[in-house]
Amino acid sequence: MTGRTVSVREGGRLARSITVGPHLLTADEPEPLSSDTGPTPGELLLAALGSCTSMAVRAYARRQGWPLDDVGVDVRFGPRGQIVKHVRLTGELDPSQVERLLKVAGRCPVQRLITGDVSVATVPTVVTTVRRIAAPRPLPE
């Protein structure tokens, strides 16, 4: 996992600007809630899972020298809130290689993170603005 901080700042309506190192992303909600200028936070989670799965499978196949021509991953939320992940392997792979690659697909770091016992610590920072109070007007004489 990366050690970089992900920073999120407000944009228009519900849109959010996300900065990760030199990268800028946008998260938003579809209309009528907002302007649909980027994927929803849930879709970004699915994108993280899908890309991590694909990277893990590709790296493992490369290390093994296996003939994996392409790995594709489609991820969506199922009807009961579960995550459904379809992994498509293309290449002259034997059944034992397919089985091993699917095991690797189920153990990518993002999947282990979201299915494990994760805790989130919220550290508050409260910024208040100081209101200037106008100096009292002198009383008329």
Disulfide bonds with the S-S distance in Angstrom:
none
